[in-house]
Structure formats: structure tokens, C-alpha cells
Amino acid sequence: MPDTDELYLAVQREKKLVKIASGRLEADLVLKNANVFAGFFGGFERGDIAIADGRIAGIGSYSGKEEIDLDGMFVTPGFIDAQVHIECSMLMPERYAELVVPCGTTTIVADPHEIANIAGNDGIQYILEATENLPLNVYLMMPSCVPSSDMETSGAKLLAGDLQHLSMNPRVLGLAEMMNAPGVLAGDPDVYDKLMMAKERNMPIDGHAPGLYGKALAGYAAGGIESDHECVTADEARARLACGMHLVLRETSAAHSLEKLLPAVNEHNAQFCFFSADDRQPADILSDGDINYVVRKAIMLGMPVATAIQMATINAAKYFGLRDLGAIAPGWKADLVVFDNLIDWVPKLVIKDGSIVANDGKMAAGIEYAKPSGNICHTVSAAPVKKEDLAVPVPSGYAHVIGLVPHQIFTRHLRLNVKTKNGMAIADTDSDILKLAVVERHHASGNVAAALVKGYGLSHGAIGLTIAHDSHNMIIIGTNDDDMLAAAEELSEIQGGVVITDGGDVKAELALPVAGLMSPHSAEEVASDIRQINRIAHEMGVSYAYDPIFSLTFLSLVVMPELKLSDKGLIDSSLSVIPVNAE
């Protein structure tokens, strides 16, 4: 409940808005001669937008203390990214805001489970503090799966009791992607403690259920899960909508699913669908955009303009209960984006709380940074890796192999005849079969698991990361043990990031010292380093069908089908450890 002073100020603000809307008082700011998107009926109307105290007073004919003539430009509500992990941008939250706000993104709903898997509640608190005063609405969902399963070693474990304090925070909207679908179906007590905590507060519960169909999907939905962003096919999307779940259409750097999902969206169900630009690299956002890129692509693929705008704004706002966001209407927040055309979707102006925050792709003012604490910056604590840790026994000559799928984050479970030496599998670049290792990096336990992967294309050297969903242990792919060991050593030395080694030397690297996930540098600097890493990786043979970095980050996400690798071993779709050797 607001205190007396807050209530008094709210009443005075509303009285002022009423006077401006009814023409009895001059507005603080008026956007003149605009084509205004009326989200509730899906069309543009010509008029002025009157703004005061960060809110919209009215649309029509108004005068203001300050006036900006838009000369027919198009105005939409600020765009909403409905499911994002800030950490996956490899940028600190402040740097992330500098990147996406000029693209027209004024609200994000973030799941901080990447940093929570490393630093628990300390990591979540860091995200909350760093996003408190940004020119970007940052709402959080409580991480539901830290870790995502017991088939990996994470830096922390969060139960319902550990999340209780978050559920009372007004910036925390619900329970984030429930990745443990088997736990929901099996009635796992820890899972249901979290589900019931969210239900008791009438909070939305996001889903994560790739490949789930039929009665299993019905059971998952019956558990209270209300959305899913992991659909790959239109049939999957239709199945979720049929179960009463909202559909999140996601377009990322590694997974391009929008084109396949759009056939499932029609005039009858579009109101239950919204967009996510989850897991997009800074270079991609700088070159193509954020949610504005998803809007542009959806329209190019045939979606009506009004539907695309609604999916980028009001639909997500309704789902999350953000009652004053997502529309241009009297009393609503003045979070607006101005476009000079509806083709390229590049904002001319971005307005947040009634103030211009970005102009022609640039922030209007700088952002202050919250310095992370030491326990967020010194998180790589891996035991030294030895050559024997990378051994892959395959006495039969046949192995279970992770098969990459172009432009997707799921994999195939392959059974292949592989090259061996003294009963041990070795990399075979002629067959495009490489070694893959996951090294536990939180507790110096010495856990290392090694397996084989096909399709990546690397012809020499090794590439290592400390970005490995969701527990973010080290993940290293290579053609030989020596370069893989060199990559592990360098990742420890720089306290996390991305490293390419060849001939024992470091050829390129990007240091990510904040939790081993984020850089303190600007998006432009990080993007430049990523471009160099990608260029060198492709020169070393990595297939252009894969993003050299992001394709690796998902090879340890054990809750995604069909075969993944964690520090505990090779994990199949049943979340069971299986031997690499295939009898």
C-alpha cells in the first residue's frame, strides 16, 4: 500500500492530467502532428500527444510548455522484451540499457537465473541494484531453476524459501521459466513449493518445455505454467495455445524460430502472443536491433503491422499485469517510440517517462554505474585440468555423439563409429567430430566430463567459455588436448570469458570478469571483440551455420533435448547420465 505522501502525490498528478486532458491546463510536453498507434483497436490516428509528469494526458489537439512537431511521424508505445537474460548480452546492466533503449526497448522482463546460478541471491541483488535508476523499466522474474536440474553443479541452489523476499518486491512480477518439466510432472516438492508461492500471489509463471506434447504438455500446463518461449515448430506453438498457454516468439543470435512459428499466429490468438529478443549478442543488436528487429522481421514475413506492434507492447504488458504500460492512452506511462517510417523500424526518438532518452540511435545522457562487489567479480574457481581429465573411453569404437542442429539450440543424439587410439576417442576433423569438455568452475571440485560433438567444423585449436547454460561451468571444444588445456588455464587467469587457443597460444579472448558472464566495457567494445573472435573461429573452420560463441553456450543446457554435456557427464533427454561408449 502506498504511504500517505505517495497517495497525495498520485492524486495531485491525476488531477493535473485530468485538467490537461480536458483542455483546462497546458501540458508539460506536446508531440504535435503525430500518427499515433491506438493499440486497443490496432490503427494509427493523427493527433497531438499531451504529456505531463511522465504520463500521457490525452491525444487530440493540445498546446504545451514545450512542443515538438513530428510532422506526421509514427508513434508507438515503448517496446517490451518479454523474456530476457541481461547477462547473456555479456554486458553489465547499465551497458545493456545503453544498447537497447535507442532501439526502442523501454521495458524488459528479465530472468536473472544466469547470475543466480553463479552467485545465488547476491547475484540477483546485484541485478536489482544496477537496474534501479536506469532509463529502462527493468522487471524481474524469480529464477525457478537454480540449478535447472541435479545433473549439473552450479554455484548456488535456491529453494522457495530463498526466493520469498523477492516475491514481495514490486519490481518482481512472477516465477521465471520452469525448466524442470519432469519435476512438474513428477510432483517434485521443491518445484511445487515455488509454483504455489507464485500462485498464492497471483503471479504469472513462465514455462520452458521444448518438445513437450500431448498429456505431458497438458500436465505441465495444469501445474500452473502459463507461457512458453521454447517452441521450435508451429505445431508446438499451436499445442501450447490449445492448452491455454501464452506463446512467446523468440528471435536470438543462436536460435531463429520466428519464421517457423508465425504460421501458428492468427487474428484469433495473436492477443496471447508476444515477443522476446532473448540471448542476442551486442554485435547483432548494434547492426540489426532488439525488439524492433523482431517487429521488422515479423512484418517482412507477413504479419500485419498492427499485430506486430501489439505483440511488442500491450500483449506482454497484459500478461505481466503492467497495467499502465504498452498503450498510448490517457493516464498511461509516456514510454514512446517515434519512427519516420514503418519499414526499417529504426527509432528517431525514444521517450521514457515523458523525457527524451535517445535520439537517432544515441542515448541522450550518460548512465551511472553500480560497481559489482568482489563476490560477483571473482567467481572462477576451477581446479587445474589435467590431460587425463579429457580422456574419452570408447572401447567399442562406437560413441554417443552430440549432433549440432543449424540455427537451433537443441541437439541430436547420434550413435557413430568414431576414431580411437588405445581405446580412447580422439578428435577427427575429417569427420567433423571434436572433443567437448565441461569443467566445474564454482567450487574447485575437480569435476570434468568429456564427450564428442559433431557439426561445429573447427579444424584446429580450441575454443573455451565460462558462458555455459545454465550453471555456467567452463565449456571447451577442441581438436587436441593441449589447446583445450591452454584454454582452461587462460579462462581461470582472466576470471572468465571467451578464449581461442591454437598451438598452445591464445589467439583471441574476451574477458568477462563480472560473474564470468559480463564485461564492464561498452557494447561497441564488446561487439568488436566478439567480431574478432567470430572471424578467427570461422578462419579456423567453424561452420558459418553456427554462431561460434552462442552455439557452444547451449551444449551444456541439460534440460534441452536431445543430448548435452555437464560436469557430471553426458546427459540424454530423460535427464540420465549415459556413457559416451555405445555398446
Residue, then its C-alpha position, 0 to 999 in steps of 0.5 A: m500500500p502506498d504511504t500517505d505522501e505517495l497517495y497525495l502525490a498520485v492524486q495531485r498528478e491525476k488531477k493535473l492530467v485530468k485538467i490537461a486532458s480536458g483542455r483546462l491546463e497546458a501540458d508539460l510536453v506536446l508531440k504535435n502532428a503525430n500518427v499515433f498507434a491506438g493499440f486497443f483497436g490496432g490503427f494509427e490516428r493523427g493527433d497531438i500527444a499531451i504529456a505531463d509528469g511522465r504520463i500521457a494526458g490525452i491525444g487530440s489537439y493540445s498546446g504545451k510548455e514545450e512542443i515538438d512537431l513530428d510532422g506526421m511521424f509514427v508513434t508507438p508505445g515503448f517496446i517490451d522484451a518479454q523474456v530476457h537474460i541481461e547477462c547473456s548480452m555479456l554486458m553489465p546492466e547499465r551497458y545493456a540499457e545503453l544498447v537497447v533503449p535507442c532501439g526502442t526497448t523501454t521495458i524488459v522482463a528479465d530472468p536473472h537465473e544466469i547470475a543466480n546460478i553463479a552467485g545465488n541471491d547476491g547475484i540477483q541483488y546485484i541485478l536489482e541494484a544496477t537496474e534501479n535508476l536506469p532509463l529502462n523499466v527493468y522487471l524481474m522474474m524469480p529464477s525457478c531453476v537454480p540449478s535447472s536440474d541435479m545433473e549439473t553443479s552450479g554455484a548456488k541452489l535456491l529453494a522457495g524459501d530463498l526466493q520469498h523476499l523477492s516475491m514481495n518486491p514490486r519490481v518482481l512480477g512472477l516465477a521465471e521459466m520452469m525448466n524442470a518439466p519432469g519435476v512438474l510432472a513428477g510432483d517434485p516438492d521443491v518445484y511445487d513449493k515455488l509454483m504455489m508461492a507464485k500462485e498464492r500471489n497471483m503471479p504469472i509463471d513462465g514455462h520452458a518445455p521444448g518438445l513437450y506434447g500431448k498429456a505431458l504438455a497438458g500436465y505441465a500446463a495444469g501445474g500452473i505454467e502459463s507461457d512458453h518461449e521454447c517452441v521450435t515448430a508451429d505445431e508446438a506453438r499451436a499445442r501450447l495455445a490449445c492448452g491455454m498457454h501464452l506463446v512467446l516468439r523468440e528471435t536470438s543470435a543462436a536460435h531463429s524460430l520466428e519464421k517457423l512459428l508465425p504460421a501458428v499466429n492468427e487474428h484469433n490468438a495473436q492477443f496471447c502472443f508476444f515477443s522476446a529478443d532473448d540471448r542476442q549478442p551486442a554485435d547483432i543488436l548494434s547492426d540489426g536491433d532488439i525488439n524492433y528487429v523482431v517487429r521488422k522481421a515479423i512484418m517482412l514475413g507477413m504479419p500485419v503491422a498492427t499485430a506486430i506492434q501489439m505483440a511488442t507492447i500491450n500483449a506482454a504488458k497484459y500478461f505481466g499485469l503492467r497495467d499502465l504500460g504498452a498503450i498510448a492512452p490517457g493516464w498511461k506511462a509516456d514510454l514512446v517510440v517515434f519512427d519516420n517510417l514503418i519499414d526499417w523500424v529504426p527509432k528517431l526518438v525514444i521517450k521514457d517517462g515523458s523525457i527524451v532518452a535517445n535520439d537517432g540511435k544515441m542515448a541522450a545522457g550518460i548512465e551511472y554505474a553500480k560497481p559489482s562487489g568482489n563476490i560477483c567479480h571473482t567467481v572462477s574457481a576451477a581446479p587445474v585440468k589435467k590431460e587425463d581429465l579429457a580422456v574419452p573411453v570408447p572401447s567399442g569404437y562406437a560413441h554417443v555423439i552430440g549432433l549440432v542442429p543449424h540455427q537451433i539450440f537443441t541437439r541430436h543424439l547420434r550413435l557413430n563409429v568414431k576414431t580411437k587410439n588405445g581405446m580412447a576417442i580422439a578428435d577427427t576433423d575429417s569427420d567433423i567430430l571434436k572433443l567437448a569438455v565441461v569443467e566445474r568452475h564454482h567450487a574447485s571440485g575437480n569435476v570434468a566430463a568429456a564427450l564428442v560433438k559433431g557439426y561445429g567444423l573447427s579444424h584446429g585449436a580450441i575454443g573455451l567459455t565460462i558462458a555455459h547454460d545454465s550453471h555456467n561451468m567452463i565449456i571447451i571444444g577442441t581438436n587436441d588436448d593441449d589447446m583445450l588445456a591452454a584454454a582452461e588455464e587462460l579462462s581461470e587467469i582472466q576470471g572468465g570469458v571467451v578464449i581461442t587457443d591454437g598451438g598452445d597460444v591464445k589467439a583471441e579472448l574476451a574477458l568477462p570478469v563480472a560473474g564470468l558472464m559480463s564485461p564492464h566495457s561498452a557494447e561497441e567494445v564488446a561487439s568488436d571483440i566478439r567480431q574478432i573472435n567470430r572471424i578467427a573461429h570461422e578462419m579456423g573452420v567453424s561452420y558459418a551455420y553456427d554462431p561460434i560463441f552462442s552455439l557452444t553456450f547451449l551444449s551444456l543446457v541439460v534440460m534441452p533435448e536431445l543430448k548435452l554435456s555437464d560436469k557430471g557427464l553426458i546427459d540424454s533427454s530423460l535427464s540420465v547420465i549415459p556413457v559416451n561408449a555405445e555398446 
